[in-house]
Amino acid sequence: MVKLKIDNFEVDVPAGTSILDAARQAQIDIPTLCKHPDVDPSAGCGMCIVKVGGRIMRSCCTPVSEGMEVITQDPEIISVRRTVLELILSNHPNECLSCIRSGHCELQDMASVFGMKGSRLPSLCKKYPLDDSTKSIVLDSSKCITCGRCVEVCQNQQNVWALSYLNRGLATRITAAGGINLADSPCIKCGQCSAHCPTGAIVEYDETQKVWDMLSNPDLHTIVQIAPAVRVAIGEEFGYDFGENLTGKTYAALRRLGFDKVFDTNFGADLTIIEEASEFVERFTKRPESLPMMTSCCPAWVDLLEKYHSDMIPHFSTCKSPQSMVGALAKTYYAEKMAIDPAKIRVISIMPCTAKKWEICRSEDMSSSGFQDVDVSLTTRELCRMIKQAGIDFRNLPEEEADSPLGEYSGAGTIFGTTGGVMTAALRTAYYYITGKELKNINFKEIEGLEGIKEAEIDIKGNKVKIAVAHGIGNVEEVLDKIRQAKENGEDLPYHFIEVMACRGGCVSGGGQPRVMMPGQPKPRGITDDIRKKRAQGLLNEDLNAKNRHSHKNKAIKTLYKEYLGEAGSQKAHELLHTHYKERNLYKK
């Protein structure tokens, strides 16, 4: 431990702690625009300056030392910070009123805190064309403050390397590597760059107007579904604490927006488990050479697989994601039951993810109903904007239920939104299919939490099933390399079943989730591990308290198979609920 003084307060912190983090532990807030808990310090913005022994230093990258005396604010420091802020603003467009991040922008907040009513400096801002080529995220280099957060996340955490710095000096900006379009880069649309950007430089591809147009068309039958992770994050936009589960209020808000039917993606999650668990059991008992099997719910992971790891395609589950399954059934099973022309049905998904926008048109399999199965995929942030635009008093809404027949779900369906949840749900059902008995211990503590790669074993009739859970796409290559090495050496497989989620913590911290700083919470805005844990716990608590915690006990799912699909893995199930993958050589490293 190291003892030091910060603004004459004595502080004890572990050796190696930065001055910035030491100050935060002492409840002293040093402003910063480039530092985020998820990324290493870049010392890029210069807002976090402090004085140590009369010298001005950047606190984010300066470690504490024994006996150090730090001053975090005095007239000179504040003057320098104001000048730094003026320099940043001189190279930033004055478009707050029309910016999608207005009200949720760290630069805007900082300008407000420092009372910036104008700048003494001439505008040096250059206008660059918007890059919306992915139709999932939008890059506006004109609003980039070169803090480097997105580059750090994309390169060093996700290991995707789609973003980099371009040019030097005042002309420096962050863009797709080499200045090409994002759609032509290695980008997998995970949106973690957007989740970590402090300004409006990287945002979701907004499609709210398209949905408003659908809702206002009396000839259309509009259906909406919400993903598991949405319900534990949406409240942050309306003054609730992190992780509060607001499923019932979200249903109510969607009805007030004008949707004809409100379904739940959790139903699709239960259905995914029936198909996926059946697929795993068939592989495990009859085709062990096809193991390991990997989950396919995460579209960013699917994108990465097709681009970089096509040798693993035979190991990928052919199941569509829950979003896509609900979309396909809404325009077939539901349409037939209700005698509605599927050509007049529009399915809108509310997802925590920007890559889901890409998934809905990924291949011809996403039109298995004869039409595009899901017409629009909105992020949680987009839904929150629509609720506010409609003047809906979210906090005072009643709790409502989802509609039938695609609304019932189990606790297993809920935990899809957090890392380890898909694996846990699948094992509960796979164990039942193999043994005919329910698993006694249906919680797998070994695969909960935020460790990047988690491993466990489960005994099924004397057979050891080895599982792995990887989250944060940068961790997946270690898992894949173990598999490749075992195959090359003729060794036993290290794993039989693998879950992968592109975002750290799973869907609860997807690229489309809210960026809100709640009262009393430390800066910066946006996702942190503490928030990830609270959102995850909100889902785990619903599972713990659910009357039914097994996908195979979902009565609506049983009815679906009896009336329409036949049995798991049937030809009809494969036509509607399964997909194919193909190698895309364009992105080879």
C-alpha positions as CSV (number, residue, x, y, z in Angstrom):
1,M,0.0,0.0,0.0
2,V,1.1,3.6,-0.7
3,K,0.3,6.6,1.4
4,L,-0.2,10.0,-0.2
5,K,-2.1,13.2,0.1
6,I,-4.7,14.4,-2.4
7,D,-6.0,17.9,-1.7
8,N,-4.6,17.5,1.9
9,F,-6.7,14.3,2.4
10,E,-4.6,11.2,3.3
11,V,-5.2,8.3,1.0
12,D,-4.0,4.7,1.1
13,V,-4.1,2.8,-2.2
14,P,-2.3,-0.2,-3.7
15,A,1.0,0.5,-5.4
16,G,0.6,1.0,-9.1
17,T,-2.7,2.9,-8.7
18,S,-3.0,6.0,-10.9
19,I,-3.5,9.4,-9.3
20,L,-6.9,9.5,-11.1
21,D,-8.1,6.2,-9.6
22,A,-6.7,7.1,-6.2
23,A,-8.6,10.4,-6.2
24,R,-11.8,8.6,-7.1
25,Q,-11.4,6.3,-4.2
26,A,-11.2,9.4,-2.1
27,Q,-14.4,10.7,-3.7
28,I,-12.6,13.4,-5.6
29,D,-13.7,13.7,-9.2
30,I,-11.0,14.7,-11.6
31,P,-12.5,15.5,-15.1
32,T,-11.5,13.3,-18.0
33,L,-12.7,12.6,-21.5
34,C,-10.4,9.9,-22.7
35,K,-10.1,7.6,-19.7
36,H,-12.7,4.8,-19.3
37,P,-12.5,1.9,-16.7
38,D,-12.6,-0.6,-19.6
39,V,-9.5,0.8,-21.4
40,D,-5.9,1.6,-20.6
41,P,-5.0,5.3,-20.2
42,S,-4.0,7.1,-23.4
43,A,-3.4,10.5,-21.8
44,G,-5.1,11.9,-24.9
45,C,-7.4,14.7,-23.7
46,G,-5.4,16.5,-21.1
47,M,-8.4,17.3,-18.9
48,C,-7.2,15.3,-16.0
49,I,-4.2,17.4,-15.1
50,V,-3.1,17.8,-11.5
51,K,-0.1,19.3,-9.7
52,V,2.5,17.1,-8.0
53,G,5.3,19.1,-6.4
54,G,4.4,22.1,-8.4
55,R,4.6,20.2,-11.7
56,I,1.5,19.7,-13.9
57,M,1.0,16.0,-14.7
58,R,-1.8,13.9,-16.3
59,S,-3.4,11.9,-13.5
60,C,-4.7,9.1,-15.7
61,C,-1.3,7.7,-16.5
62,T,0.8,8.8,-13.5
63,P,1.1,6.2,-10.7
64,V,1.1,7.2,-7.1
65,S,4.2,7.1,-5.0
66,E,4.9,7.1,-1.3
67,G,4.5,10.5,0.3
68,M,3.2,12.1,-2.9
69,E,1.2,15.3,-2.5
70,V,-1.3,16.0,-5.2
71,I,-3.4,19.1,-5.9
72,T,-6.4,18.4,-8.1
73,Q,-7.8,21.9,-8.4
74,D,-6.6,25.5,-8.1
75,P,-7.0,28.6,-10.3
76,E,-4.1,27.6,-12.6
77,I,-5.3,24.0,-13.1
78,I,-8.9,25.1,-13.8
79,S,-7.6,27.7,-16.3
80,V,-5.5,25.1,-18.1
81,R,-8.5,22.7,-18.2
82,R,-10.7,25.4,-19.7
83,T,-8.1,26.1,-22.4
84,V,-7.8,22.4,-23.2
85,L,-11.6,22.2,-23.4
86,E,-11.6,25.3,-25.7
87,L,-9.1,23.6,-28.0
88,I,-11.2,20.4,-28.2
89,L,-14.4,22.4,-28.9
90,S,-12.6,24.5,-31.6
91,N,-12.2,21.2,-33.5
92,H,-15.8,20.0,-32.9
93,P,-19.0,20.9,-34.8
94,N,-21.5,23.0,-33.0
95,E,-24.4,20.6,-33.7
96,C,-25.7,19.7,-30.2
97,L,-29.3,20.4,-31.0
98,S,-29.3,17.9,-33.9
99,C,-26.9,15.3,-32.4
100,I,-28.3,12.0,-31.4
101,R,-26.0,12.1,-28.3
102,S,-27.4,15.4,-27.0
103,G,-28.1,15.0,-23.3
104,H,-25.9,11.9,-23.2
105,C,-22.6,13.4,-24.4
106,E,-19.5,13.6,-22.1
107,L,-18.1,16.6,-24.0
108,Q,-21.4,18.5,-23.7
109,D,-21.5,17.7,-20.0
110,M,-17.9,18.9,-19.6
111,A,-18.7,22.2,-21.4
112,S,-21.6,22.7,-19.1
113,V,-19.6,22.1,-16.0
114,F,-17.0,24.6,-17.0
115,G,-19.6,27.1,-18.1
116,M,-18.4,27.3,-21.7
117,K,-20.6,29.9,-23.3
118,G,-18.4,30.3,-26.3
119,S,-14.8,29.9,-27.5
120,R,-12.1,32.5,-27.9
121,L,-10.6,30.3,-30.7
122,P,-11.6,30.1,-34.3
123,S,-13.3,27.0,-35.5
124,L,-10.9,24.4,-37.0
125,C,-13.6,21.8,-37.5
126,K,-13.5,19.8,-40.7
127,K,-16.7,18.2,-42.0
128,Y,-16.2,14.6,-43.1
129,P,-18.9,12.4,-44.8
130,L,-20.9,10.1,-42.6
131,D,-20.0,6.4,-42.8
132,D,-23.2,4.5,-42.4
133,S,-22.1,1.7,-44.8
134,T,-22.7,-1.1,-42.2
135,K,-26.3,0.0,-41.6
136,S,-25.6,-1.0,-38.0
137,I,-23.4,1.8,-36.6
138,V,-22.6,5.2,-38.0
139,L,-19.2,6.8,-37.9
140,D,-19.0,10.7,-37.9
141,S,-15.4,11.6,-37.9
142,S,-16.3,15.3,-37.6
143,K,-17.3,14.7,-34.0
144,C,-14.3,12.6,-33.1
145,I,-12.1,14.1,-30.3
146,T,-9.4,11.4,-30.8
147,C,-9.7,10.2,-27.2
148,G,-8.8,6.7,-28.5
149,R,-11.4,4.7,-26.5
150,C,-12.9,3.1,-29.6
151,V,-9.5,2.1,-31.0
152,E,-8.5,0.6,-27.7
153,V,-11.7,-1.4,-27.4
154,C,-11.7,-2.5,-31.0
155,Q,-8.0,-3.5,-31.3
156,N,-6.9,-4.6,-27.8
157,Q,-10.1,-6.0,-26.3
158,Q,-12.2,-7.2,-29.2
159,N,-9.1,-8.0,-31.3
160,V,-11.0,-6.9,-34.4
161,W,-8.8,-4.0,-35.6
162,A,-11.5,-2.3,-37.7
163,L,-10.7,1.2,-36.3
164,S,-7.4,3.1,-36.3
165,Y,-5.9,6.6,-36.3
166,L,-5.6,8.3,-39.6
167,N,-3.3,11.3,-40.4
168,R,-1.4,13.5,-37.9
169,G,-1.7,16.7,-36.0
170,L,-5.0,18.7,-36.3
171,A,-5.9,16.4,-39.2
172,T,-5.9,13.3,-37.0
173,R,-9.2,11.4,-36.9
174,I,-10.3,7.9,-36.1
175,T,-11.9,5.9,-39.0
176,A,-11.8,2.4,-40.5
177,A,-8.3,1.3,-41.0
178,G,-6.8,3.0,-44.1
179,G,-9.8,5.3,-44.4
180,I,-12.0,2.7,-46.1
181,N,-15.7,2.2,-45.4
182,L,-16.5,0.3,-42.2
183,A,-18.5,-2.2,-44.3
184,D,-15.3,-3.0,-46.1
185,S,-13.2,-3.4,-42.9
186,P,-13.0,-6.2,-40.4
187,C,-15.9,-4.6,-38.4
188,I,-18.3,-7.1,-36.9
189,K,-20.9,-4.4,-35.9
190,C,-20.6,-5.3,-32.2
191,G,-21.0,-1.6,-31.4
192,Q,-18.5,-1.6,-28.5
193,C,-16.8,1.4,-30.1
194,S,-20.2,3.2,-29.9
195,A,-20.7,2.1,-26.3
196,H,-17.4,3.6,-25.3
197,C,-17.4,6.8,-27.4
198,P,-17.8,9.9,-25.3
199,T,-19.4,12.0,-28.1
200,G,-21.6,11.5,-31.1
201,A,-18.7,10.3,-33.3
202,I,-19.9,6.6,-33.3
203,V,-23.6,5.9,-32.8
204,E,-26.3,3.3,-33.7
205,Y,-27.9,3.5,-37.2
206,D,-31.1,5.1,-36.3
207,E,-34.3,3.5,-37.8
208,T,-36.9,5.0,-35.5
209,Q,-38.6,6.9,-38.3
210,K,-39.1,3.7,-40.3
211,V,-40.9,2.2,-37.3
212,W,-43.0,5.4,-36.8
213,D,-44.1,5.0,-40.4
214,M,-45.1,1.4,-39.9
215,L,-47.1,2.3,-36.8
216,S,-49.0,5.0,-38.6
217,N,-50.0,2.7,-41.5
218,P,-53.5,1.3,-40.8
219,D,-53.0,-1.5,-43.3
220,L,-50.1,-3.0,-41.4
221,H,-50.2,-5.4,-38.5
222,T,-47.2,-4.4,-36.3
223,I,-45.5,-6.9,-33.9
224,V,-42.8,-6.1,-31.5
225,Q,-40.5,-8.3,-29.4
226,I,-38.0,-7.4,-26.6
227,A,-34.7,-9.2,-25.9
228,P,-33.8,-10.4,-22.4
229,A,-31.2,-7.7,-21.7
230,V,-33.4,-4.8,-22.7
231,R,-35.6,-5.2,-19.6
232,V,-32.7,-4.7,-17.1
233,A,-31.3,-1.6,-18.9
234,I,-34.2,0.4,-20.2
235,G,-35.0,1.9,-16.8
236,E,-31.7,3.8,-16.7
237,E,-33.1,6.3,-19.2
238,F,-36.0,6.9,-16.9
239,G,-34.3,7.4,-13.5
240,Y,-34.2,3.7,-12.3
241,D,-31.2,2.1,-10.8
242,F,-29.0,-0.2,-12.8
243,G,-30.3,-3.7,-13.3
244,E,-34.0,-3.1,-12.3
245,N,-36.1,-5.5,-14.3
246,L,-38.9,-3.6,-15.9
247,T,-40.5,-6.2,-18.2
248,G,-44.1,-5.3,-17.4
249,K,-43.6,-1.6,-17.9
250,T,-41.8,-2.1,-21.1
251,Y,-44.7,-4.2,-22.5
252,A,-47.1,-1.3,-21.4
253,A,-44.9,1.3,-23.2
254,L,-44.8,-0.7,-26.4
255,R,-48.6,-1.0,-26.4
256,R,-48.9,2.8,-25.9
257,L,-46.6,3.4,-28.9
258,G,-49.2,1.6,-31.0
259,F,-47.9,-1.9,-31.6
260,D,-50.7,-4.4,-32.3
261,K,-49.0,-7.4,-30.6
262,V,-46.3,-7.5,-27.9
263,F,-44.3,-10.7,-27.9
264,D,-41.1,-11.6,-26.1
265,T,-37.7,-12.7,-27.5
266,N,-37.4,-14.8,-24.4
267,F,-40.0,-17.1,-26.0
268,G,-37.5,-17.4,-28.9
269,A,-34.7,-18.1,-26.4
270,D,-36.7,-21.1,-25.0
271,L,-37.3,-22.3,-28.6
272,T,-33.6,-21.9,-29.4
273,I,-32.8,-24.1,-26.4
274,I,-35.2,-26.8,-27.6
275,E,-33.5,-26.9,-31.0
276,E,-30.0,-26.3,-29.8
277,A,-30.1,-28.8,-26.9
278,S,-31.5,-31.4,-29.4
279,E,-28.7,-30.6,-31.8
280,F,-26.1,-31.0,-29.1
281,V,-27.5,-34.3,-27.8
282,E,-27.6,-35.7,-31.4
283,R,-24.0,-34.6,-31.9
284,F,-22.8,-35.9,-28.5
285,T,-24.5,-39.3,-28.7
286,K,-24.3,-40.0,-32.4
287,R,-21.7,-37.8,-34.1
288,P,-18.9,-37.1,-31.6
289,E,-16.6,-36.2,-34.5
290,S,-18.8,-33.1,-35.0
291,L,-17.9,-31.8,-31.5
292,P,-17.4,-29.3,-30.1
293,M,-20.6,-27.4,-30.8
294,M,-20.6,-23.6,-30.5
295,T,-23.6,-21.4,-29.8
296,S,-24.8,-19.1,-32.6
297,C,-27.1,-16.5,-30.9
298,C,-24.6,-13.6,-31.2
299,P,-24.5,-12.1,-34.7
300,A,-21.2,-10.3,-34.1
301,W,-19.7,-13.7,-33.3
302,V,-21.3,-15.2,-36.4
303,D,-19.8,-12.4,-38.5
304,L,-16.4,-13.0,-37.0
305,L,-16.7,-16.8,-37.6
306,E,-17.5,-16.4,-41.3
307,K,-14.7,-13.8,-41.8
308,Y,-11.8,-15.3,-39.8
309,H,-12.7,-18.8,-38.5
310,S,-14.4,-20.6,-41.4
311,D,-12.7,-23.8,-40.4
312,M,-15.0,-23.9,-37.4
313,I,-18.2,-23.6,-39.4
314,P,-18.9,-27.4,-39.0
315,H,-18.9,-26.9,-35.3
316,F,-21.3,-24.0,-35.3
317,S,-24.9,-24.7,-34.2
318,T,-27.3,-24.2,-37.1
319,C,-29.9,-22.6,-34.8
320,K,-31.0,-19.1,-35.6
321,S,-31.0,-16.5,-32.9
322,P,-34.1,-16.1,-30.7
323,Q,-34.9,-12.8,-32.5
324,S,-34.9,-14.5,-35.9
325,M,-37.0,-17.5,-34.7
326,V,-39.7,-15.2,-33.3
327,G,-39.7,-13.3,-36.6
328,A,-40.1,-16.4,-38.7
329,L,-42.9,-17.8,-36.5
330,A,-44.7,-14.4,-36.4
331,K,-45.1,-14.5,-40.2
332,T,-46.0,-18.2,-40.4
333,Y,-47.4,-19.9,-37.3
334,Y,-49.0,-16.7,-35.8
335,A,-50.2,-15.4,-39.2
336,E,-52.0,-18.7,-39.9
337,K,-53.5,-18.9,-36.4
338,M,-54.9,-15.4,-36.7
339,A,-55.7,-15.6,-40.4
340,I,-53.5,-12.5,-41.1
341,D,-51.8,-12.0,-44.5
342,P,-48.1,-12.2,-43.7
343,A,-47.4,-9.6,-46.3
344,K,-49.1,-7.1,-44.0
345,I,-47.2,-8.1,-40.9
346,R,-44.2,-6.1,-39.8
347,V,-41.9,-7.5,-37.0
348,I,-39.8,-5.0,-35.0
349,S,-37.2,-6.2,-32.5
350,I,-35.9,-4.3,-29.5
351,M,-32.4,-5.5,-29.0
352,P,-29.4,-4.5,-26.8
353,C,-27.2,-5.0,-29.9
354,T,-26.2,-3.1,-33.0
355,A,-25.1,-6.2,-34.8
356,K,-28.7,-7.4,-34.7
357,K,-29.4,-4.8,-37.4
358,W,-27.1,-6.7,-39.7
359,E,-28.4,-10.1,-38.7
360,I,-31.9,-9.6,-39.9
361,C,-30.6,-9.5,-43.5
362,R,-27.5,-11.7,-43.1
363,S,-28.6,-14.3,-45.6
364,E,-31.6,-15.7,-47.5
365,D,-32.2,-17.9,-44.4
366,M,-33.5,-14.7,-42.7
367,S,-36.5,-14.8,-45.0
368,S,-37.6,-18.3,-44.3
369,S,-41.2,-17.1,-43.9
370,G,-41.3,-16.0,-47.5
371,F,-40.7,-12.4,-46.4
372,Q,-37.9,-10.8,-44.4
373,D,-38.6,-12.4,-41.0
374,V,-37.7,-9.4,-38.9
375,D,-38.3,-6.0,-40.6
376,V,-36.4,-3.6,-38.3
377,S,-34.2,-4.2,-35.3
378,L,-34.0,-1.2,-32.9
379,T,-31.5,-0.8,-30.0
380,T,-32.6,-0.1,-26.5
381,R,-31.5,3.5,-27.0
382,E,-33.7,3.9,-30.0
383,L,-36.8,2.5,-28.1
384,C,-36.1,5.0,-25.2
385,R,-36.1,7.9,-27.7
386,M,-39.4,6.7,-29.1
387,I,-41.0,6.5,-25.7
388,K,-39.8,10.0,-24.9
389,Q,-41.0,11.4,-28.3
390,A,-44.4,9.9,-27.6
391,G,-44.7,11.6,-24.2
392,I,-45.2,8.4,-22.3
393,D,-44.8,8.6,-18.6
394,F,-42.7,5.4,-18.2
395,R,-42.3,5.5,-14.5
396,N,-46.1,5.6,-13.9
397,L,-47.0,2.8,-16.4
398,P,-48.8,-0.3,-15.0
399,E,-47.2,-3.7,-15.2
400,E,-48.6,-5.6,-18.2
401,E,-48.2,-9.1,-19.7
402,A,-47.0,-10.2,-23.1
403,D,-49.4,-11.4,-25.8
404,S,-49.9,-15.0,-26.8
405,P,-48.8,-17.3,-28.5
406,L,-45.2,-16.0,-28.6
407,G,-44.9,-14.3,-25.3
408,E,-44.6,-17.1,-22.6
409,Y,-41.1,-17.8,-21.4
410,S,-39.1,-19.6,-18.7
411,G,-36.3,-18.4,-16.4
412,A,-33.9,-20.1,-18.7
413,G,-35.0,-17.8,-21.6
414,T,-34.3,-14.8,-19.4
415,I,-30.7,-15.6,-18.6
416,F,-29.8,-15.6,-22.4
417,G,-28.9,-11.9,-21.8
418,T,-25.8,-12.5,-19.7
419,T,-22.6,-14.4,-20.2
420,G,-23.0,-18.1,-19.3
421,G,-26.8,-17.9,-19.5
422,V,-27.2,-19.6,-22.9
423,M,-24.9,-22.5,-21.7
424,T,-26.8,-22.9,-18.4
425,A,-30.2,-22.9,-20.2
426,A,-29.0,-25.4,-22.8
427,L,-27.5,-27.8,-20.2
428,R,-30.7,-27.9,-18.2
429,T,-32.6,-29.2,-21.2
430,A,-29.8,-31.3,-22.7
431,Y,-29.4,-33.2,-19.4
432,Y,-33.2,-33.9,-19.4
433,Y,-33.2,-35.1,-23.0
434,I,-30.3,-37.6,-22.3
435,T,-31.4,-38.8,-18.9
436,G,-35.1,-38.2,-18.7
437,K,-34.6,-36.5,-15.4
438,E,-34.2,-32.9,-14.3
439,L,-30.8,-31.7,-13.4
440,K,-30.6,-31.2,-9.6
441,N,-28.2,-28.3,-9.5
442,I,-29.4,-26.1,-12.3
443,N,-27.1,-23.2,-11.5
444,F,-23.6,-23.2,-12.8
445,K,-21.6,-20.8,-10.6
446,E,-18.4,-21.7,-12.5
447,I,-19.6,-19.9,-15.6
448,E,-21.1,-16.8,-14.0
449,G,-19.1,-13.6,-13.5
450,L,-16.8,-11.6,-15.7
451,E,-13.7,-13.7,-16.2
452,G,-13.0,-13.7,-19.9
453,I,-13.0,-17.5,-20.4
454,K,-14.8,-19.8,-18.0
455,E,-14.7,-23.6,-17.9
456,A,-16.7,-26.3,-16.2
457,E,-17.6,-30.0,-16.4
458,I,-21.0,-31.7,-15.9
459,D,-21.6,-35.4,-15.5
460,I,-24.3,-36.8,-17.7
461,K,-24.8,-40.6,-17.3
462,G,-21.2,-41.1,-16.5
463,N,-20.0,-39.0,-19.4
464,K,-18.1,-35.8,-18.7
465,V,-19.3,-32.9,-20.7
466,K,-16.6,-30.2,-20.9
467,I,-17.9,-26.7,-21.4
468,A,-16.4,-23.3,-22.1
469,V,-17.9,-19.8,-22.0
470,A,-16.0,-16.9,-23.7
471,H,-17.2,-13.3,-23.8
472,G,-15.5,-10.3,-25.2
473,I,-14.7,-11.4,-28.7
474,G,-11.0,-11.0,-28.0
475,N,-11.0,-14.0,-25.8
476,V,-12.4,-16.5,-28.3
477,E,-9.2,-17.1,-30.3
478,E,-7.6,-18.7,-27.2
479,V,-10.5,-21.2,-27.0
480,L,-10.4,-21.9,-30.8
481,D,-6.6,-22.4,-30.7
482,K,-7.0,-25.1,-28.0
483,I,-9.5,-27.0,-30.2
484,R,-7.2,-26.7,-33.3
485,Q,-4.2,-27.8,-31.3
486,A,-6.0,-30.8,-29.8
487,K,-7.1,-31.9,-33.3
488,E,-3.7,-31.5,-34.8
489,N,-2.1,-33.6,-32.0
490,G,-4.8,-36.2,-31.9
491,E,-5.7,-35.4,-28.3
492,D,-9.0,-35.4,-26.5
493,L,-11.2,-32.4,-27.1
494,P,-10.7,-29.7,-24.5
495,Y,-14.4,-28.8,-24.8
496,H,-17.7,-30.3,-26.0
497,F,-19.9,-27.3,-25.9
498,I,-18.9,-23.6,-26.2
499,E,-20.8,-20.4,-25.7
500,V,-19.5,-17.2,-27.2
501,M,-20.8,-13.6,-26.8
502,A,-19.0,-10.7,-28.5
503,C,-19.5,-8.2,-25.7
504,R,-18.0,-8.3,-22.3
505,G,-20.6,-9.6,-19.8
506,G,-22.9,-10.7,-22.7
507,C,-25.9,-8.9,-24.1
508,V,-26.4,-6.8,-20.9
509,S,-23.6,-4.6,-22.2
510,G,-24.4,-4.8,-25.9
511,G,-23.5,-1.9,-28.2
512,G,-27.1,-0.6,-28.2
513,Q,-27.6,-0.3,-24.5
514,P,-28.2,3.0,-22.7
515,R,-25.3,5.3,-21.8
516,V,-26.6,7.0,-18.7
517,M,-24.8,8.3,-15.6
518,M,-27.2,7.9,-12.7
519,P,-27.2,10.3,-9.7
520,G,-24.5,9.4,-7.3
521,Q,-22.6,7.2,-9.8
522,P,-18.9,8.0,-10.6
523,K,-18.0,9.2,-14.1
524,P,-17.5,8.3,-16.9
525,R,-20.9,7.6,-18.5
526,G,-21.4,4.3,-20.1
527,I,-20.8,0.7,-19.3
528,T,-18.6,-0.4,-16.4
529,D,-18.1,-3.8,-14.8
530,D,-20.2,-2.7,-11.8
531,I,-23.1,-1.9,-14.2
532,R,-22.6,-5.2,-16.0
533,K,-22.9,-7.1,-12.8
534,K,-26.1,-5.3,-11.7
535,R,-27.8,-5.8,-15.1
536,A,-26.8,-9.5,-15.1
537,Q,-28.1,-9.9,-11.5
538,G,-31.5,-8.5,-12.6
539,L,-31.8,-11.3,-15.1
540,L,-30.5,-14.0,-12.7
541,N,-33.0,-12.9,-10.1
542,E,-35.9,-13.3,-12.5
543,D,-34.7,-16.9,-13.3
544,L,-34.3,-17.7,-9.6
545,N,-37.8,-16.5,-8.8
546,A,-39.5,-18.0,-12.0
547,K,-42.1,-20.7,-11.5
548,N,-40.6,-22.5,-14.5
549,R,-36.9,-22.5,-15.0
550,H,-36.6,-25.0,-17.9
551,S,-37.2,-24.2,-21.6
552,H,-38.6,-27.7,-22.3
553,K,-41.4,-27.0,-19.8
554,N,-42.7,-23.9,-21.6
555,K,-46.3,-24.8,-22.3
556,A,-46.5,-22.4,-25.3
557,I,-43.5,-24.1,-26.8
558,K,-45.0,-27.5,-26.4
559,T,-48.2,-26.3,-28.1
560,L,-46.1,-24.9,-31.0
561,Y,-44.5,-28.2,-31.6
562,K,-47.8,-30.1,-31.3
563,E,-49.7,-27.8,-33.6
564,Y,-47.1,-26.7,-36.1
565,L,-43.5,-27.9,-36.0
566,G,-43.9,-31.6,-35.1
567,E,-40.8,-32.2,-33.1
568,A,-37.4,-30.6,-32.4
569,G,-35.2,-30.9,-35.5
570,S,-38.0,-31.7,-37.8
571,Q,-37.9,-30.7,-41.5
572,K,-40.3,-27.8,-40.8
573,A,-38.2,-26.7,-37.8
574,H,-35.1,-26.7,-39.9
575,E,-36.8,-24.6,-42.6
576,L,-37.9,-21.9,-40.2
577,L,-35.5,-22.0,-37.3
578,H,-32.1,-23.0,-38.7
579,T,-29.5,-21.4,-40.9
580,H,-26.3,-21.9,-42.8
581,Y,-22.9,-20.3,-42.8
582,K,-20.4,-19.5,-45.5
583,E,-16.7,-18.5,-45.7
584,R,-16.0,-14.9,-46.7
585,N,-12.4,-14.8,-47.9
586,L,-12.4,-11.0,-48.3
587,Y,-11.5,-10.5,-44.6
588,K,-8.7,-13.0,-44.2
589,K,-5.9,-11.6,-42.0
